[in-house]
Amino acid sequence: MATKAPLTGIVELAEKYDAWVMVDEAHATGIFGESGAGVVAKLGLGDRVLVQMGTLGKALGGFGAYIAGSCALRELLITPLPQFHIYYGAAPAIMATALAAIDLVEREPERREALWSNCRQLAQGLKR
Ligand SMILES: Cc1ncc(COP(=O)(O)O)c(C=O)c1O
């Protein structure tokens, strides 16, 4: 149904050429995978994708975004270079909303199943 990038092949290619892979999970967080963790988790590539980013503002219904990766990546991103200073703290209420939403995503897979069921129904209806 959904068209997805051949991520496993992309990761293999990146490993062959010593490149980094960054995956934008903005439209996957809360949607894909057994626990809703996204495409990288669904494909078991968590240890091989060096940068994962996503938004808290789509399936999680909140505000803001995240970047996840190694300690080295974290150090790189929070290094206080004046021209590239992206580190700032999110408001506690924003983080509480995100944590509650992640909890719902994990505890209530039926919401995800309903979404996929609606997607299938829409696709079938459009085809007809
Ligand atoms: C692929 C992708 N990444 C990131 C974003 C940013 O999402 P947000 O503005 O919810 O943080 C969007 C927004 O549509 C998107 O489509």
The ligand as an SDF file (V2000), in Angstrom:
LIG
                    3D

 16 16  0  0  0  0  0  0  0  0999 V2000
    9.1420   14.3230    6.0060 C   0  0  0  0  0  0  0  0  0  0  0  0
    8.8910   15.4060    7.0180 C   0  0  0  0  0  0  0  0  0  0  0  0
    9.8140   15.6250    7.9940 N   0  0  0  0  0  0  0  0  0  0  0  0
    9.6340   16.5820    8.9260 C   0  0  0  0  0  0  0  0  0  0  0  0
    8.5030   17.3690    8.9230 C   0  0  0  0  0  0  0  0  0  0  0  0
    8.3510   18.4150    9.9850 C   0  0  0  0  0  0  0  0  0  0  0  0
    7.2630   18.0910   10.7880 O   0  0  0  0  0  0  0  0  0  0  0  0
    6.7820   19.0700   11.9450 P   0  0  0  0  0  0  0  0  0  0  0  0
    6.5680   20.3900   11.3450 O   0  0  0  0  0  0  0  0  0  0  0  0
    5.5280   18.4330   12.4530 O   0  0  0  0  0  0  0  0  0  0  0  0
    7.8530   19.0470   12.9960 O   0  0  0  0  0  0  0  0  0  0  0  0
    7.5390   17.1860    7.9470 C   0  0  0  0  0  0  0  0  0  0  0  0
    6.3280   18.0100    7.9270 C   0  0  0  0  0  0  0  0  0  0  0  0
    5.3800   17.8040    7.1770 O   0  0  0  0  0  0  0  0  0  0  0  0
    7.7170   16.1740    6.9740 C   0  0  0  0  0  0  0  0  0  0  0  0
    6.8070   15.9380    6.0170 O   0  0  0  0  0  0  0  0  0  0  0  0
  1  2  1  0
  2  3  1  0
  2 15  2  0
  3  4  2  0
  4  5  1  0
  5  6  1  0
  5 12  2  0
  6  7  1  0
  7  8  1  0
  8  9  2  0
  8 10  1  0
  8 11  1  0
 12 13  1  0
 12 15  1  0
 13 14  2  0
 15 16  1  0
M  END
$$$$
